[in-house]
Amino acid sequence: MMLGQRPVNGITVRLNKSFDVGQMVRVYYPQQYRGRTPKWQSYYSTVGTVVEKFNDDTYLVQSKSWKSHKILHCDKLKSVQEFW
């Protein structure tokens, strides 16, 4: 199995996510709160900026709410849609 592939029910599926340096992304951070329905919760918590691309799957992301940069896999990131 190569990088960027994930086995799903015994079938290898290629992840087609790619981000550019300087692009705004949202970070997947699953956290459940007591008394809240998971149906209405958003698990993408922090908005960050891609600082560096190590390979097709691994990115260095910076956010104002973090003390330092974080290295994240592409399946934990989602691009931010800007409407203005």
Contacts in CASP RR format, 6 or more apart in sequence:
PFRMAT RR
TARGET T0000
AUTHOR 0000-0000-0000
METHOD contacts of the structure
MODEL  1
MMLGQRPVNGITVRLNKSFDVGQMVRVYYPQQYRGRTPKWQSYYSTVGTV
VEKFNDDTYLVQSKSWKSHKILHCDKLKSVQEFW
1 7 0 8 1.000
1 12 0 8 1.000
3 55 0 8 1.000
3 56 0 8 1.000
3 57 0 8 1.000
4 14 0 8 1.000
4 15 0 8 1.000
4 56 0 8 1.000
4 57 0 8 1.000
4 74 0 8 1.000
5 12 0 8 1.000
5 13 0 8 1.000
5 14 0 8 1.000
5 15 0 8 1.000
6 12 0 8 1.000
6 13 0 8 1.000
6 15 0 8 1.000
6 75 0 8 1.000
7 13 0 8 1.000
15 57 0 8 1.000
15 74 0 8 1.000
15 75 0 8 1.000
17 74 0 8 1.000
17 75 0 8 1.000
17 77 0 8 1.000
18 56 0 8 1.000
18 74 0 8 1.000
19 25 0 8 1.000
19 50 0 8 1.000
19 53 0 8 1.000
19 59 0 8 1.000
19 74 0 8 1.000
19 77 0 8 1.000
19 79 0 8 1.000
20 50 0 8 1.000
20 53 0 8 1.000
21 50 0 8 1.000
21 51 0 8 1.000
21 52 0 8 1.000
21 53 0 8 1.000
22 49 0 8 1.000
22 50 0 8 1.000
22 51 0 8 1.000
23 49 0 8 1.000
23 50 0 8 1.000
23 79 0 8 1.000
24 47 0 8 1.000
24 48 0 8 1.000
24 49 0 8 1.000
24 79 0 8 1.000
24 80 0 8 1.000
24 82 0 8 1.000
25 47 0 8 1.000
25 48 0 8 1.000
25 49 0 8 1.000
25 50 0 8 1.000
25 59 0 8 1.000
25 61 0 8 1.000
25 77 0 8 1.000
25 78 0 8 1.000
25 79 0 8 1.000
25 80 0 8 1.000
26 44 0 8 1.000
26 45 0 8 1.000
26 46 0 8 1.000
26 47 0 8 1.000
26 48 0 8 1.000
26 77 0 8 1.000
26 78 0 8 1.000
26 79 0 8 1.000
26 80 0 8 1.000
27 44 0 8 1.000
27 45 0 8 1.000
27 46 0 8 1.000
27 47 0 8 1.000
27 48 0 8 1.000
27 61 0 8 1.000
27 63 0 8 1.000
27 70 0 8 1.000
27 72 0 8 1.000
27 76 0 8 1.000
27 77 0 8 1.000
28 43 0 8 1.000
28 44 0 8 1.000
28 75 0 8 1.000
28 76 0 8 1.000
28 77 0 8 1.000
28 78 0 8 1.000
29 43 0 8 1.000
29 44 0 8 1.000
29 45 0 8 1.000
29 46 0 8 1.000
30 43 0 8 1.000
31 43 0 8 1.000
31 45 0 8 1.000
32 38 0 8 1.000
32 41 0 8 1.000
33 41 0 8 1.000
44 78 0 8 1.000
46 63 0 8 1.000
46 65 0 8 1.000
46 66 0 8 1.000
47 63 0 8 1.000
47 80 0 8 1.000
48 61 0 8 1.000
48 62 0 8 1.000
48 63 0 8 1.000
48 64 0 8 1.000
49 61 0 8 1.000
49 62 0 8 1.000
49 63 0 8 1.000
50 59 0 8 1.000
50 60 0 8 1.000
50 61 0 8 1.000
51 59 0 8 1.000
51 60 0 8 1.000
51 61 0 8 1.000
51 62 0 8 1.000
51 69 0 8 1.000
52 59 0 8 1.000
52 60 0 8 1.000
53 59 0 8 1.000
53 60 0 8 1.000
54 60 0 8 1.000
54 71 0 8 1.000
56 74 0 8 1.000
57 73 0 8 1.000
57 74 0 8 1.000
58 71 0 8 1.000
58 72 0 8 1.000
58 73 0 8 1.000
58 74 0 8 1.000
59 71 0 8 1.000
59 72 0 8 1.000
59 73 0 8 1.000
59 74 0 8 1.000
59 77 0 8 1.000
60 69 0 8 1.000
60 70 0 8 1.000
60 71 0 8 1.000
60 72 0 8 1.000
61 69 0 8 1.000
61 70 0 8 1.000
61 71 0 8 1.000
61 72 0 8 1.000
61 77 0 8 1.000
62 69 0 8 1.000
63 70 0 8 1.000
END
